[in-house]
Amino acid sequence: MNKIYLVIFLIIFLCYFTFSFSILEYITPRQIQISQTPKFPITTPNTTEIISNSFLPIKSSGKINLKETHYISLFYKSSSIIKNPTLKCSIPNHTFTPKELIKYFKYKGYKKCSADISNNIVIKNNTIEATCLNQKTPLIYIDNEDLSLLGGEIPKLEFKAMKSADLGNGEYVFIQCDDKEKYSFVINRLKDSVLKKIQEKSLLLSHGNSTKSLSVLLLIFDSVSRDSSKRNWPRTMNLLESRIDKEKFVVYDFDKAGAIGFDTRDNIIPVLFGHNKSYHNNYLQNAQLSSSMISQKHAEIQSYALWNYYSNLGYATLFIYDTVMDYLAKSTGRQISADYAFVNFWKAAKKTFGYSEFADSQRCIGENNAHYYSFNYTEQFFANYKGYNRFAYVHTLAAHEDSGNVETIDQDLPDFLNNLFNIHKDEDLVIYMMSDHGRGNPNLAFSQKGYFDHRHVMNYIILSKSLEKSYSLTENLQHNTHELLGRYDINFSLKSLAHLPYGGMNVQNKSQERKKYPIDVVDIFNEKIKTNRTCDDIGYTFNMCLCRDYEEIDINDQLDVEIANKIIEMSLEHIRENRNDREICKEPEVKSIDGVYKFSFKDEEDGWDTSFKANYKVQDMKEVNVSAIFTMRNRMNQLEIVPNRKFPFDYFMAKGIQVFMQIVDIQIDSECEEVYCVC
């Protein structure tokens, strides 16, 4: 009887065992993993901890339910080393790949502007004669404005039907044969009053001695980074690097020049005035822009402008800014005190040709690109005052858009430079060619390459070999091309340069001038920049600095540590959920953390835009590299961020602020060919 009970018991046990084993066959590896005791300690905060926790979840991608593991405290040993303050500024490589250029810079490949050149238009002896092939009488407008006004509006243009006309004192003329066939010409006229003024001042300052004349051109291209100029201006780069007459001229390319702010006034005010934008905004907050008169405050600010500094030293001066807006007028007022202010033309071109510096289309005025007229007028100015000291500030906004007008600059800039070289074969010439900042791209808001393409600016000095030799400038310029250059240095250096026809700025004047700046400035023509110069030294904030790269997180900073843990956990969870089902693909288990790094684009006060990189090893020492972005939630609309459901993302609270974090890339350095496979 006992044997019968034993047999029945064994049969029941075998049936139960067989049933249990069959059930396990239908449990997924993921379910098994969850059912097991975690290999690493997991902390589950209690209610009071959640209330004070700076990372209270708000909303996530809905795919994950994180149990936070303190990977950083378990596996991470920071290798951070306090940076040696004597180290030289180093800028990371930020060259875009060909694929990235196609993706982020969708240029249209503009050709030369077109117009029917068979229409017969001739300007001779200050008279214009025009014949239209359509047999219509040309409509002609000749500039007759009494005042040159920066920004604002211009009265309605009155075109007159006539075949010929005297140009009078007009600086520009428009001719229209029909709605499509329109033409423009610009004229710089020598003024006896200007000639008399510069002769008297030069004679006084030179003490009656004859001096070699000097021309200085401050040529500024808006929204052109250093790399943008090199990739979009092949003809210009070829001229500067190879084809320039090296017996007559020398080129210096400053490779560590950066923008001090994101907009034009941030960068141009220090260069033109030696001030900062905040000072101008505060001092001029109650000053009104007027077309009939300049306010006392605007006049005072403008007295510090480079064109006035040069004018006081006996230079003929020219101001060109191809804008129809009031950017710089906020600092200068509408009436510019230079001998020539070529500014009305652009407002007239807006009415006639639809010109605008914000137009996302090719900016043609007649048969030429808009910037051509700035170049042409400047050439005439330097030719008209040949033999005298000349200064010109020429600022063009040709690249101030995204459809590719930056490429059209290369159609005209080489010819412009060559024409200036020809004008100055027997005179000294300095061309300071620079940009205010690069072109911002919202698609690159979290890209380190985008960061530098916005801030790393173009900065060339082209000068006569005779001038370089006469004043022994070679050693200083060669040294300074590879050192950190600030905006205030440029203003100070151009002031020093202005004194060269009279033997240079004396020690006492230079000492007094130096005290006017908020930083310790350097005359880059006559002094050397120290090799360990920092962004603090030149008055730049951390988030505008060029001398930085991804930094290892501070393991003593709770915020950094929490973000790092969150990135690692989210990436592991994503790999587990999406890994290949092949038996060869294992569950990822963290074995070590090689590093967690961050790159800040904006401070916490400005949006907290940050990029993170986490590198860790799993079993068999396979490396996992994760990239993530982090910002304030209220920045998402401004940056046009839409969560990418290909990778996990999360909304949560940090320091009482709603923030957003998104994994943007996960790479596993594995020999497996399968996606998300640790083998």
C-alpha positions in Angstrom: 0.0 0.0 0.0 2.8 2.4 0.9 4.5 1.6 -2.4 1.3 2.6 -4.2 1.3 6.0 -2.4 4.9 6.5 -3.3 4.3 5.8 -7.0 1.4 8.3 -7.0 3.5 11.0 -5.3 6.3 10.5 -7.8 3.9 10.8 -10.8 2.3 14.0 -9.4 5.8 15.5 -8.8 7.0 14.7 -12.3 3.8 16.3 -13.8 4.3 19.5 -11.8 8.0 19.7 -12.7 7.2 19.2 -16.4 4.4 21.8 -16.3 6.7 24.4 -14.6 9.5 23.9 -17.1 7.1 24.3 -20.0 5.9 27.6 -18.6 9.5 28.9 -18.3 9.9 28.4 -22.0 7.3 31.1 -22.7 8.9 33.7 -20.3 11.1 36.2 -22.2 14.6 37.0 -21.2 13.4 40.5 -20.3 10.9 39.0 -17.8 13.5 36.7 -16.3 15.9 39.7 -15.9 13.2 41.7 -14.0 12.3 38.7 -11.8 15.9 38.3 -10.7 17.5 40.1 -7.9 19.4 43.1 -9.4 23.1 42.6 -9.8 23.8 46.2 -8.7 22.1 48.0 -5.8 19.0 50.0 -6.7 17.8 52.8 -4.5 14.1 53.5 -4.3 13.6 56.9 -2.7 10.9 57.1 -0.1 8.1 59.7 -0.1 10.0 62.4 1.7 13.0 61.9 -0.6 10.8 62.3 -3.7 9.5 65.6 -2.5 13.0 67.0 -2.1 14.5 65.2 -5.1 15.7 67.6 -7.8 14.8 65.0 -10.4 11.0 64.5 -9.9 9.8 63.0 -13.2 7.1 64.9 -15.1 6.7 62.9 -18.3 8.8 60.4 -20.2 8.7 58.5 -23.4 6.4 56.0 -21.7 8.7 53.1 -22.7 10.7 52.8 -19.5 10.2 52.7 -15.8 13.6 53.5 -14.4 14.9 52.2 -11.2 17.9 54.4 -10.6 21.2 52.8 -10.2 24.1 54.8 -8.8 26.6 53.8 -11.6 28.8 56.8 -11.0 29.5 56.0 -7.4 30.0 52.4 -8.1 32.1 52.4 -11.3 33.4 55.9 -12.0 36.7 57.3 -11.0 37.1 60.8 -12.3 40.3 61.6 -14.1 39.8 65.3 -14.0 42.9 67.3 -13.6 43.0 71.0 -12.7 44.0 72.7 -15.9 47.4 74.4 -15.9 46.7 78.1 -16.3 49.9 78.5 -18.4 48.6 76.2 -21.1 48.1 77.7 -24.6 44.5 78.1 -25.9 43.5 75.1 -27.9 40.5 75.1 -30.2 39.0 71.6 -31.0 38.7 70.6 -34.6 35.2 71.5 -35.8 35.3 70.9 -39.6 32.0 69.7 -41.0 32.0 66.5 -43.1 30.8 66.7 -46.7 27.5 65.0 -45.6 27.1 67.5 -42.7 27.6 70.4 -45.1 24.8 69.1 -47.4 22.5 68.4 -44.4 22.9 71.8 -42.6 23.8 74.3 -45.3 21.2 74.0 -48.1 22.6 76.6 -50.5 21.0 77.3 -53.8 24.2 77.8 -55.8 23.5 81.3 -57.1 25.1 82.4 -60.3 25.9 85.9 -61.4 23.1 88.4 -61.5 21.7 88.9 -65.0 20.4 91.9 -66.9 20.2 92.7 -70.6 23.6 94.4 -71.2 22.7 95.1 -74.8 20.7 98.0 -73.5 22.9 101.0 -74.2 23.8 102.9 -71.0 26.8 105.2 -70.9 28.0 107.6 -68.2 30.5 110.2 -69.4 31.4 113.7 -68.2 28.9 113.4 -65.4 26.1 112.8 -67.9 24.1 109.6 -68.3 22.7 108.5 -71.7 20.4 105.5 -71.9 18.7 103.8 -74.8 16.3 100.8 -74.2 16.0 98.2 -76.9 12.3 97.9 -76.3 12.0 101.4 -77.8 10.7 102.8 -74.5 12.1 106.0 -73.0 14.1 105.0 -70.0 12.9 106.0 -66.5 15.8 107.5 -64.6 16.2 108.4 -60.9 19.2 110.4 -59.8 20.1 110.7 -56.1 19.2 114.1 -54.8 19.0 113.6 -51.1 20.5 116.4 -49.0 21.3 114.2 -46.0 22.9 110.8 -45.7 20.9 108.9 -43.0 21.6 105.5 -41.6 18.5 103.4 -41.4 15.0 104.9 -41.3 12.9 105.4 -44.4 13.5 107.4 -47.7 10.9 109.5 -49.5 9.2 108.1 -52.6 11.5 108.0 -55.5 10.5 110.0 -58.5 11.6 108.5 -61.8 11.6 110.7 -64.9 11.3 109.5 -68.5 14.4 110.8 -70.3 17.2 109.6 -72.5 20.0 111.7 -71.0 20.5 113.7 -67.9 23.1 115.6 -65.9 24.0 113.6 -62.7 24.7 116.8 -60.7 26.1 115.8 -57.3 24.2 112.5 -57.1 26.0 109.5 -55.6 23.9 106.9 -57.4 21.5 106.5 -60.3 18.8 104.0 -61.2 17.7 103.3 -64.8 14.6 101.3 -65.7 13.7 100.0 -69.2 10.9 97.7 -67.9 10.0 95.8 -64.8 12.8 93.3 -65.3 15.5 95.4 -66.9 16.8 97.8 -64.2 20.3 99.1 -63.7 22.3 100.9 -61.1 25.5 102.9 -60.9 27.3 104.5 -58.0 29.6 107.5 -58.0 32.1 108.7 -55.3 32.9 112.4 -55.8 36.1 114.1 -54.6 35.1 117.0 -52.3 37.3 120.1 -52.2 36.3 120.7 -48.5 37.5 117.2 -47.5 40.7 117.6 -49.5 41.5 120.9 -47.9 40.8 119.5 -44.4 43.1 116.5 -44.7 45.9 118.5 -46.3 45.9 121.0 -43.4 45.8 118.3 -40.7 48.4 116.1 -42.3 50.7 119.1 -42.7 50.3 120.1 -39.1 50.8 116.6 -37.7 53.8 115.9 -39.9 55.4 119.2 -39.0 55.7 120.1 -42.6 57.6 116.9 -43.5 56.4 114.9 -46.5 55.1 111.4 -45.4 54.1 108.3 -47.3 50.3 108.1 -47.5 48.5 105.2 -45.8 45.2 103.7 -46.6 43.3 101.6 -44.0 40.2 99.6 -44.9 38.2 97.9 -42.1 36.2 95.4 -44.2 33.6 93.5 -42.2 31.5 90.6 -43.4 28.4 89.9 -41.3 27.6 86.3 -40.3 30.7 84.7 -41.8 32.7 82.3 -39.7 36.3 81.5 -40.3 35.5 78.1 -41.7 32.6 79.5 -43.7 34.9 81.9 -45.6 37.3 79.1 -46.3 34.7 76.7 -47.7 32.5 79.2 -49.5 35.2 81.6 -51.0 37.6 79.4 -53.0 38.6 82.2 -55.4 39.3 84.6 -52.5 41.3 82.0 -50.6 43.3 81.1 -53.7 44.2 84.8 -54.0 45.2 85.3 -50.4 47.1 82.0 -50.1 48.7 81.7 -53.6 48.1 84.4 -56.2 48.7 87.6 -54.3 51.8 89.5 -55.4 54.0 88.5 -52.5 56.6 91.0 -53.5 54.1 93.8 -52.7 51.7 92.4 -50.1 51.6 90.0 -47.2 48.6 88.2 -45.6 48.2 87.3 -42.0 45.5 84.8 -41.0 44.6 85.0 -37.3 43.4 81.6 -36.3 42.1 82.3 -32.7 39.8 85.2 -33.2 36.3 84.8 -31.7 32.9 86.6 -31.4 32.2 88.2 -28.1 28.5 88.0 -28.5 25.8 86.6 -30.7 24.7 89.7 -32.6 26.3 92.4 -34.6 26.3 95.2 -32.1 27.9 92.9 -29.4 30.9 92.5 -31.7 31.1 95.8 -33.7 30.8 98.2 -30.8 34.1 97.1 -29.2 35.8 97.2 -32.6 34.5 100.6 -33.7 34.2 102.4 -30.4 36.2 100.5 -27.8 33.0 100.2 -25.7 30.7 97.3 -25.0 27.0 97.1 -26.0 25.7 97.3 -22.4 27.3 100.7 -22.0 25.8 102.0 -25.2 22.3 100.6 -24.3 22.4 102.2 -20.8 23.9 105.5 -21.9 21.6 105.9 -24.9 18.4 104.5 -23.4 16.5 107.9 -23.6 18.2 109.1 -26.8 15.8 109.4 -29.8 16.7 108.6 -33.4 16.0 111.7 -35.6 16.5 112.4 -39.3 16.7 116.1 -38.8 19.3 116.2 -36.1 21.6 114.0 -34.1 21.1 113.8 -30.3 23.9 115.0 -28.0 24.3 111.6 -26.6 24.6 110.0 -30.1 27.1 112.6 -31.1 29.2 112.0 -28.0 29.2 108.2 -28.6 30.1 108.8 -32.3 33.0 111.0 -31.3 34.7 107.7 -30.1 34.2 106.0 -33.5 37.2 105.0 -35.5 36.3 107.2 -38.5 36.5 110.2 -36.2 39.7 109.1 -34.7 41.2 108.8 -38.2 39.7 112.0 -39.3 41.4 113.9 -36.5 44.7 112.5 -37.8 44.2 113.9 -41.3 42.5 111.0 -43.0 39.7 111.2 -45.5 37.0 108.9 -44.1 34.3 106.7 -45.6 31.4 104.8 -43.9 29.4 102.1 -45.7 26.9 99.8 -44.1 24.5 98.1 -46.5 21.5 98.0 -44.2 18.0 99.2 -44.3 17.6 98.6 -40.6 18.5 100.5 -37.4 21.1 98.2 -35.8 24.1 100.4 -35.7 22.0 103.6 -35.7 21.0 102.7 -32.1 24.6 103.7 -31.2 25.5 106.3 -33.8 22.2 108.1 -34.5 21.2 108.5 -38.2 23.7 111.1 -39.2 27.2 109.7 -39.6 30.1 112.1 -39.1 32.5 110.5 -41.6 33.4 112.5 -44.7 31.3 110.1 -46.8 28.4 108.0 -45.5 27.1 105.8 -48.3 23.9 104.7 -46.7 20.9 106.2 -48.6 21.5 103.9 -51.6 20.3 100.8 -49.7 16.9 102.3 -48.8 16.4 103.5 -52.4 17.4 100.0 -53.6 14.8 98.5 -51.3 12.1 100.6 -53.0 13.3 99.9 -56.5 14.8 96.4 -56.4 13.3 95.0 -53.3 16.7 94.9 -51.5 16.7 93.6 -47.9 19.5 92.1 -45.8 17.0 89.5 -44.6 15.8 88.3 -48.0 16.4 84.5 -48.5 17.0 85.0 -52.2 19.8 86.3 -54.3 20.3 90.0 -53.7 20.7 91.5 -57.1 20.6 95.2 -57.8 20.6 95.5 -61.5 23.2 93.3 -63.1 25.3 93.0 -59.9 25.2 91.5 -56.5 24.3 94.1 -53.9 27.7 94.0 -52.2 29.3 94.9 -55.5 28.2 98.5 -55.1 29.9 98.8 -51.7 33.1 97.5 -53.2 32.8 99.7 -56.3 32.1 102.9 -54.3 35.1 102.1 -52.0 37.4 101.6 -54.9 36.4 105.0 -56.3 37.0 106.6 -52.9 40.5 105.3 -52.5 41.3 106.3 -56.1 39.9 109.8 -55.8 42.1 110.5 -52.7 45.2 108.8 -54.0 48.3 110.3 -52.4 46.4 111.2 -49.1 45.7 109.2 -45.9 42.4 107.4 -46.2 40.2 105.3 -43.9 37.1 103.3 -44.8 34.7 101.2 -42.7 32.8 98.9 -45.1 30.3 96.5 -43.6 28.3 94.1 -45.8 25.4 91.9 -44.8 25.6 89.6 -47.9 25.8 86.5 -45.8 23.1 87.5 -43.4 20.7 84.7 -44.6 20.6 81.0 -45.2 20.0 80.4 -48.9 23.6 80.9 -50.0 24.4 84.6 -50.7 27.6 84.0 -48.8 28.9 82.2 -51.9 28.1 85.2 -54.1 30.7 87.3 -52.2 33.4 85.2 -53.9 32.1 86.4 -57.3 33.2 89.9 -56.5 35.7 90.0 -53.6 38.8 88.8 -55.4 38.4 91.5 -58.1 37.8 94.2 -55.4 41.0 93.2 -53.5 43.0 93.2 -56.7 41.7 96.6 -57.7 42.8 97.9 -54.3 46.2 96.4 -54.8 46.6 98.1 -58.1 45.5 101.5 -56.7 48.1 101.1 -53.9 51.1 99.9 -55.9 53.2 102.8 -54.7 51.3 103.5 -51.4 50.9 101.8 -48.1 47.7 99.8 -47.6 46.3 97.8 -44.7 43.1 95.8 -45.2 41.7 94.5 -41.9 39.2 91.9 -43.2 37.1 90.3 -40.5 33.6 89.1 -39.5 31.4 89.9 -36.6 30.2 86.3 -35.9 29.3 83.2 -37.8 25.8 82.3 -39.0 23.7 80.7 -36.3 21.9 77.5 -37.3 19.0 76.2 -35.0 19.7 72.7 -36.3 23.1 72.9 -34.7 22.0 74.3 -31.3 23.5 71.2 -29.5 26.4 70.6 -31.9 29.9 71.4 -30.8 30.8 72.0 -34.5 27.9 74.5 -34.6 29.1 76.2 -31.5 32.5 77.0 -33.0 31.1 77.7 -36.5 29.0 80.5 -34.8 31.8 81.9 -32.7 35.1 81.2 -34.5 35.4 84.2 -36.8 37.4 85.2 -39.9 40.3 87.7 -39.2 42.8 88.6 -41.9 45.3 91.4 -42.1 46.6 92.2 -45.6 49.2 94.9 -45.8 51.9 96.3 -48.0 55.4 94.7 -47.6 56.9 98.1 -47.6 54.9 99.1 -44.5 55.7 95.8 -42.8 59.4 96.3 -43.4 59.5 100.0 -42.5 58.0 99.5 -39.1 59.4 96.0 -38.3 55.9 94.4 -37.9 56.7 90.9 -39.1 57.8 89.3 -35.8 54.8 90.5 -33.8 52.2 89.7 -36.5 53.6 86.2 -37.1 53.4 85.5 -33.4 50.0 87.0 -32.9 48.3 85.0 -35.6 48.3 82.0 -33.4 47.3 83.7 -30.1 43.9 84.5 -28.6 42.7 87.8 -30.2 39.9 89.9 -28.6 37.6 92.6 -30.0 39.1 95.4 -27.9 42.6 94.5 -29.3 41.3 95.3 -32.8 40.2 98.8 -31.8 43.4 99.6 -30.0 45.5 98.2 -32.8 43.7 100.2 -35.5 44.2 103.4 -33.4 47.9 102.7 -33.1 48.1 102.0 -36.9 46.6 105.5 -37.6 49.7 107.2 -36.3 52.2 105.4 -38.5 52.4 108.1 -41.2 53.6 110.4 -38.3 56.1 108.0 -36.8 53.7 106.0 -34.6 51.8 106.5 -31.4 54.1 107.8 -28.7 54.5 106.0 -25.4 52.6 108.5 -23.3 49.6 108.6 -25.7 49.5 104.8 -25.9 49.6 104.4 -22.1 46.7 106.9 -21.8 44.7 105.2 -24.6 45.2 101.7 -23.0 43.5 102.8 -19.8 40.2 103.4 -21.6 39.5 99.7 -22.1 37.9 97.2 -19.7 40.7 94.7 -20.4 44.5 94.7 -20.9 44.6 95.3 -24.7 47.4 94.5 -27.1 48.6 96.4 -30.1 48.9 93.5 -32.4 51.1 95.4 -34.9 53.7 96.4 -32.3 53.3 94.1 -29.3 53.1 90.3 -28.7 50.0 88.6 -27.2 51.0 86.4 -24.2 50.9 82.7 -25.0 48.8 81.8 -22.0 46.1 84.3 -22.6 42.6 83.3 -21.5 39.0 84.2 -22.5 38.7 86.0 -19.1 41.7 88.1 -20.2 39.9 89.4 -23.3 36.5 89.9 -21.6 34.7 86.8 -23.0 32.2 84.8 -21.1 32.6 81.0 -20.7 29.9 80.3 -23.3 31.5 82.5 -25.9 35.0 81.1 -25.3 36.9 79.3 -28.1 39.5 77.7 -25.7 37.3 74.8 -24.5 36.1 71.3 -25.2 33.9 68.7 -23.6 34.7 68.6 -19.9 34.5 65.7 -17.5 31.6 66.0 -15.1 32.3 67.0 -11.5 31.6 63.8 -9.4 31.1 66.1 -6.4 28.3 67.9 -8.3 25.0 66.1 -7.4 23.3 67.5 -10.5 26.0 66.2 -12.9 26.0 62.9 -11.2 22.2 62.5 -11.3 22.1 63.4 -15.0 25.0 61.0 -15.8 23.2 58.1 -13.9 20.0 58.9 -15.8 21.8 58.8 -19.2 23.4 55.5 -18.4 20.2 53.9 -17.1 18.1 55.2 -20.0 20.6 53.9 -22.6 20.9 50.4 -20.9 17.1 50.1 -20.8 16.9 51.1 -24.4 19.5 48.5 -25.4 17.7 45.8 -23.4 14.3 46.6 -24.9 15.7 46.8 -28.5 18.5 44.3 -28.5 18.5 41.5 -31.1 16.9 38.2 -29.9 19.7 36.0 -31.1 21.2 33.9 -28.3 24.6 35.5 -29.0 23.3 38.9 -27.8 23.6 39.2 -24.1 22.0 41.4 -21.5 24.3 44.5 -21.1 25.9 44.7 -17.7 28.0 47.7 -16.7 31.6 46.8 -15.9 33.3 50.2 -15.9 32.6 53.8 -16.8 35.4 55.4 -18.9 34.0 58.9 -18.7 31.0 61.2 -18.7 31.5 64.6 -20.3 29.5 67.7 -20.9 29.6 70.7 -23.2 27.7 73.8 -22.2 26.2 76.0 -24.9 24.2 78.3 -22.6 24.3 79.1 -18.9 21.4 78.0 -16.6 20.1 81.5 -16.7 19.9 81.5 -20.6 18.4 78.1 -21.2 20.8 75.5 -19.9 21.5 74.0 -23.3 24.0 71.2 -22.7 25.3 68.2 -24.6 26.4 65.1 -22.7 28.5 62.1 -23.7 28.8 58.9 -21.6 31.2 56.2 -22.4 31.0 52.9 -20.4 32.1 49.3 -20.8 29.9 46.2 -20.6 30.9 42.5 -20.4 33.9 41.4 -22.5 34.9 45.1 -22.3 32.6 46.1 -25.2 32.3 49.9 -25.2 29.0 51.8 -25.3 29.0 55.5 -26.3 25.9 57.5 -25.6 25.1 61.1 -26.6 22.3 63.2 -25.0 21.0 66.7 -25.0 19.6 68.6 -22.1 17.8 71.9 -21.9 14.9 73.8 -20.2 11.5 72.6 -21.3 10.4 76.1 -22.2 13.3 76.3 -24.8 11.9 73.4 -26.9 9.6 75.6 -29.0 12.3 78.2 -29.5 14.8 75.6 -30.6 12.1 73.7 -32.6 12.9 70.5 -30.6 10.5 67.6 -31.2 11.2 64.5 -29.0 12.7 61.7 -31.1 10.9 58.5 -30.2 13.7 56.4 -31.8 15.6 57.0 -28.5 14.3 57.5 -24.9 13.6 61.0 -23.6 12.3 62.4 -20.3 10.9 65.5 -18.7 11.7 66.1 -15.1 12.5 68.8 -12.5 16.0 70.0 -11.9 16.6 72.8 -9.3 12.9 73.5 -9.4 13.0 74.0 -13.2 11.2 71.8 -15.8 13.9 70.3 -18.1 14.0 68.0 -21.0 16.6 65.3 -21.8 16.9 63.2 -24.9 19.3 60.4 -25.8 20.3 61.2 -29.4 22.7 58.4 -30.2 23.9 55.0 -28.8 26.8 53.2 -30.4 28.1 49.8 -29.2 31.7 48.9 -30.1 31.0 45.2 -30.7 32.1 42.6 -33.2 28.5 41.6 -33.6 26.9 42.8 -36.8 23.4 43.0 -35.2 22.0 46.3 -33.9 22.2 46.6 -30.1 24.0 43.4 -29.6 26.5 42.7 -26.9 28.2 39.4 -27.9 
